[in-house]
Amino acid sequence: MKTKYVFIAFAVTALLQAFAPLKMVYDNEMTVSHGTVYKFKTEPIDPSDPFRGKYVSLNFEENILRVKDTVWQSNEQVYALLSINAAGFAKITAITKTRPQTGNDYIVVKTNYYFDGSLHINLPFDRFYMEEGKAQEAEDSYRDYSRQENTKPAYALVAVKEGNVVVTDVIVDGQPIRNYVLRKREE
């Protein structure tokens, strides 16, 4: 009889452990397939994480906001409402401490610090992982690209759905960064 309960407890535990990563994958897939894609202007650099691999670190223009409210705590979870500006890039239109109603595109962000009417925030997506051999080339190519006059802006394509975000690609010179690196190899 005890063996039966141990087996049931084991089966329930195994199902719960399988459910968590499957739910995360499902949420990300739903965000990519049904979410709104925003273009966030960025400047990539290439650090390395020995546990997670090579990635392009992303810094964004949309991480400093002018706000009227002066009561902000560091590392506070808040919600940033999104829209698209005239140039087609993502713009944070408002910051709120309460979760927006369904129908509004928003992302969950953390406050960094407030100073002189500006709220500095940390966006939840700051890395784009790449194949090991291309990450350093991506950094080098982007550095050369950014030094040129009259270049198109680099940006990250970020799918957003109900606060969930997924970086789907980084665009440099109007093309995915992988293709840009391959083109640079051929030159």
C-alpha positions in Angstrom: 0.0 0.0 0.0 2.8 2.4 0.9 4.5 1.7 -2.5 1.3 2.9 -4.3 1.4 6.3 -2.4 5.1 6.7 -3.1 4.6 6.0 -6.8 1.7 8.5 -6.9 3.7 11.2 -5.1 6.6 10.5 -7.5 4.4 10.8 -10.6 2.8 14.1 -9.3 6.2 15.5 -8.6 7.5 14.5 -12.0 4.5 16.1 -13.8 4.9 19.3 -11.8 8.6 19.5 -12.7 7.9 18.9 -16.4 5.0 21.5 -16.3 7.2 24.5 -15.3 9.6 24.5 -18.3 6.9 23.5 -20.7 4.8 26.4 -19.5 7.7 28.8 -20.1 8.3 27.5 -23.6 4.5 27.7 -24.3 4.3 31.3 -23.1 7.3 32.3 -25.2 5.9 30.6 -28.3 2.5 32.3 -27.8 4.3 35.7 -27.4 6.3 35.2 -30.6 3.3 33.9 -32.7 0.5 36.1 -31.3 2.3 39.1 -29.7 3.0 42.5 -31.2 6.5 43.0 -32.5 8.3 46.2 -31.5 11.6 47.6 -32.7 13.8 48.9 -29.9 16.8 50.9 -30.9 20.0 49.3 -29.5 23.7 49.3 -29.5 25.1 45.8 -29.2 28.3 44.8 -27.5 29.7 41.2 -27.0 30.3 39.9 -23.5 30.5 36.2 -22.7 28.8 34.2 -20.0 30.5 30.8 -19.4 27.2 29.2 -18.3 24.9 30.7 -20.9 27.3 31.1 -23.9 28.0 34.0 -26.2 25.4 36.8 -26.6 25.0 40.3 -27.8 24.4 42.6 -24.9 21.7 45.1 -25.7 21.5 48.7 -24.5 18.4 50.7 -25.3 17.4 54.3 -25.8 14.1 53.7 -24.1 15.5 53.1 -20.7 15.3 56.8 -19.4 11.8 58.3 -19.1 10.7 61.8 -18.1 8.1 61.4 -15.3 6.2 63.8 -13.0 5.9 61.5 -10.0 9.0 61.8 -7.8 8.3 58.8 -5.6 10.2 55.9 -7.1 12.1 53.1 -5.3 15.1 51.3 -6.7 14.4 47.8 -8.1 10.6 48.3 -8.0 8.6 46.3 -10.4 6.5 48.6 -12.6 4.6 48.3 -16.0 5.7 50.2 -19.1 3.0 50.9 -21.6 4.2 50.7 -25.3 3.3 52.4 -28.5 5.1 53.0 -31.8 6.6 56.4 -32.6 6.6 58.1 -36.0 9.9 56.4 -37.1 8.4 53.0 -36.4 10.3 52.3 -33.1 9.0 51.3 -29.7 8.2 54.1 -27.3 7.3 53.8 -23.7 4.3 56.1 -23.2 3.7 55.7 -19.5 4.9 53.9 -16.4 2.4 52.6 -13.9 2.6 50.6 -10.7 -0.6 48.7 -11.4 -0.9 46.0 -14.0 -2.6 47.4 -17.2 -5.9 45.9 -18.4 -5.9 43.4 -21.2 -5.6 45.0 -24.6 -2.8 47.3 -23.7 0.7 46.3 -24.8 3.0 46.5 -21.8 6.3 45.1 -20.4 7.2 44.5 -16.8 10.3 46.5 -16.0 12.4 47.2 -12.9 13.2 50.8 -11.8 16.9 51.6 -11.5 16.9 55.1 -10.0 15.1 58.5 -10.2 17.0 61.7 -10.7 15.9 65.2 -11.7 12.6 64.3 -13.4 14.0 61.2 -15.1 13.3 57.6 -14.2 16.0 55.1 -15.3 14.6 51.6 -15.8 16.0 48.2 -16.6 14.3 46.5 -19.5 13.7 42.7 -19.1 15.5 41.9 -22.3 19.1 42.8 -22.5 20.7 39.8 -24.2 20.5 38.2 -27.7 22.2 34.8 -27.8 24.1 33.8 -30.9 26.1 30.9 -32.2 29.5 30.8 -30.5 31.5 31.6 -33.6 29.4 34.6 -34.7 29.1 36.6 -31.4 32.6 38.1 -31.5 32.3 38.8 -35.2 28.9 40.4 -34.6 30.5 42.8 -32.1 33.4 43.7 -34.4 31.1 44.2 -37.4 28.7 46.3 -35.4 31.5 48.5 -34.1 32.7 49.1 -37.6 29.2 49.7 -38.8 28.4 52.2 -36.0 31.4 54.4 -36.9 30.1 55.0 -40.4 28.3 58.2 -41.2 24.6 58.1 -42.1 24.0 54.5 -41.0 20.6 53.0 -40.4 19.9 52.4 -36.7 20.4 49.0 -35.2 17.5 47.6 -33.3 16.1 44.6 -31.5 12.8 43.0 -32.6 10.9 42.2 -29.5 7.6 40.3 -29.4 5.3 41.5 -26.6 2.1 39.9 -25.3 0.5 40.6 -21.9 3.8 41.6 -20.3 5.8 38.6 -21.7 8.7 39.5 -24.0 10.9 37.6 -26.4 13.8 39.1 -28.4 13.4 37.5 -31.8 16.3 39.1 -33.7 18.7 42.0 -33.8 18.7 44.1 -37.0 21.9 45.8 -38.3 22.0 47.7 -41.6 18.4 46.5 -42.4 19.2 42.8 -42.0 19.4 40.2 -39.2 22.7 40.3 -37.4 23.5 36.7 -38.4 23.2 37.7 -42.1 25.2 40.8 -41.5 28.0 38.8 -40.0 28.0 36.4 -42.9 28.0 39.2 -45.4 31.0 40.8 -43.6 32.8 37.4 -43.8 32.5 37.4 -47.6 33.9 40.9 -48.0 
